[in-house]
Amino acid sequence: LPPSRPTRRLAARVSAVAASSVAYLCSRVGVTPVWQSGTARQVPASAALVLLPPGALRVVAVTQKPYSNAIQQEIALTTNASNKGQNMIYVTAFGPGDSGLAAVGGSASAQPALRELNEEMSARLPGVAMKVSPDFVENGYGPFGYAIGRTGTGTTCLYSWQKRTAEKPVGTLQITYQAIDVRVRICSARAREAELLNVIFRYSIVGLKASGSYPSRPPVFSSAD
C-alpha cells in the first residue's frame, strides 16, 4: 500500500532535518558538503568517448569517473600480450561537471611534460623500455606523440598521447567538453609498429569532427620539468 499523507510528511521532515544537520556540521568545521561521491562506475561500452576502427581491439569495459571540471574514462581493451598490464585508452574530457566534486589535475590546454609521460609509461608498461619517437605524425584530429618498446619475448608496445581543444563546446551524452586528452596503451604479441600506429591514425573521438588538415607542427609534449 502507498504511504499515508502523514507518513509522507514525516519522511519529508526527517529528510529536511538530516540535510540541515549535515549542512550545519559542515559549516562548523569549514567544509563544503559533497552530495555525490564521484566514485568510478562502469558504463556501457557504447558510452566510450573514443572509438577504435573496425577490426581493431575490442572494448572489454568502460569505467567512468566524474569531477567538477571533467569526466575521466578508462576504456579496457582486449589483450593478447603476455607482459604485465591491460591494453587501455585513458580519456580526460574537460568541461563543466558537478561543482560538489573535486577537480581533476592537469591542464585543459597545455601539452603533457615529457617527465609526466615517462612516469605514466613506467607505471602502465612496467619492465618495457619505451623510446619516444622523433617522427612527426598526425591523425584526423591533429598531431600526436608516441613511444615504442619491445619486450624480451618479442611483444611490441605502443603508448600514444594527444590533446585537442575544440573551437566551441562539444556536446555528448556524458558531458559538454571544451578539450579532450587521449592516452592509448597497446601491447601485442603479433602486431608490428605500423599496425599499432594504424589504430591511432584511425580512432574516432565522439562529438569531435576530424578535419585532417594541420599545416603547422606544434609540439606534442612540453619540455618543462
N, C-alpha and C positions, 0 to 999 in steps of 0.2 A: 504494500500500500504506500502511496506517496505520503511524505511527512506532512503533518498538520501545519497550519499557519503559525501557531505559537512555537512549534519546534523549529520551523524555518527562521523565525525571528530570533530565537535563541542562538541558533547556529551562526547567523549573520553577526549577532552581538559578540559572540565568542571570537569570531574571526577578526572583527574590528579591534577588540581588546588585545588580541595577540599581536596584531600588526602594530598597534600603537605602542605596545610594550617593547617590541624589538626596536622600533624607531627611537624610543626614549633611551634604551640601554646603549644603542649605538651613539646617540648624541652625547651621552655622559662620558663615553670613552673616546670621542672624536673620530668615530669610524663611520664611513658611508655604508649604509646597508646594501648588501648584494642579494638581490632576489632570485637570481639564476646562477647556478653553479658554474656554467660554462664548461662543463666536462665534455670530453670527447665522446662521440657516439657514432655508431655505424649507420650509414645511409645507403640507399640503393646504388648499384653501380651506375645507373642512369644519371645520378646526381654528380658524377665526376666532372670537374671543371676542365680537365684535359682529356682528350680522346685520342687514342692511338689509331694509326691507319689499319685498314683491313689486312689480316694475315699476320699482324704483329702480336705481341704478347697479350694475353687475355687478362682482364681485370678480375682479381680474386675478391677484393673487399675495398671499401672506401670508408675511412674514418675521418670525421669532420669535427672541428673544434671552433666555437665562436669566440671572438674577442670584441673589445669595444671599437677597434679600428680595422678589423679584418676577419676573414674566415680562413682557417688553415685546413688543408686536406692532405691525408696520406693515402695514396692510391696504390694498393698492393697488387703486384703483377705475378703471373706465373714465372717459375724459376726452374731451370734445368741444370744450373751450375752446382758444383759440389762445395764451393767455398762458402764461408760463413756469410749470412745476410740474406735479405729478401730484395728482389727487384722491386723498385718503388718509384713513384712520382710524388714529389713534395711540392705542394702548391700553397702560396700565400696570396690571397686576393684582398687588396687593401681597399676599404670603403667603410661607410658608416655602419656600425654594429650596435650592440646592446651597451648603452652607456654605463650599466651597472657592472660590467665585466672589466677585467684587466686588459691592458693594451699589449699587443704583440710587439716584440722588439724589432729593430731593423727599420730601414728607411724605405718609403714607398717609391723613391726615385733613384737613389744612389746605387751604383753597381756594388756588388759584394767585394770585400777586400780579399786579396789572394791568400792572406793568412787565414781568414774565415773559411775559404773554400778548402784549404789544406786540412783544417781541423775537421770539417764535415767529411771529407773523403777518408780520413783516418778512422773516424767513428763508423761510417757507413760501409767502408770497404776494408775491414781490418786485415792486415797482412798482405795487401796488394799494393805494390809500388806504382803509384799513379803519376803520369807525366802530362803536364798541361801542354796542349797542342799550340804551336805558334801560328797555325793557319787561320786565316780569316774565313769564317763560314757564316752563312745566314739561311734562315728558312723564310716562310711567308710572313713571319712576324718581326723579322729583323735579325741582326747579328746575335750569335750565341757563342758561348765558350764551352770547351770540353776538355776532358783529360782521358787518357787511355792507359790501361795497365793490363798485365797478364800474370796469371798465377803460375806456379811451378808445374801444374798439370795441364797447362795449355788453355785454360779458360780466359776469354777476353772480357774485360770490364770497361765500361764507359760511364763517366759522370759528366753531366752537362748542366749548364745554368743559363737562364735567360730571364730578363726583366723587361717588361713593356709597360709604358704609361699610355693610357688611352687619351685621345683628343677630347673626348667627352665621356661622362659616366656610362658604363656598360651595365645593363640590367640582365640578371639571370633569375632563376627561381630561388637561388640561395642568397644572393647578395647583389647590391649595386656597387660595382667596384670601379676605381679610377686607375689602379695599377695592379699588375699581377707578376708574381715571381714564381718561376718553374724550375725545379731541380729534378733531374732524372738520373736514377742509378740502375744500370743494367749490367748483368754478367751473363754470359752464355758460353756453354761448353762447345758449341758448334759454330757460332756466327763469327764472321770476320769484322774488322773495324768498320769497313764500309757499310756492312749490313746493319750494325748497331747505329751508325750515324744516320742511316736512312729513316730510322724511327723518329729521330729528332727533326729531320728535314720535313717529315710529313705529318707530325702530330697536329691536332687542332685544339685551339683554346676556345671554350664555349663563350659565345657572345662577342668575340673579338674578330674583326674581319682581317683576313690576311691580304696584304697589299702586294708583297713580293717585290717592292721597289725601294731600295735603300742605297742611294748613291754614296753617302758618307760612311765612314768607318769609325764609329765611336768605340771606345774601349769596352771590353766585356767584363773587365774587373778593375777594381781600384788598386792603386799601388800603395794605398795607405796601410800603415802597420796595424 
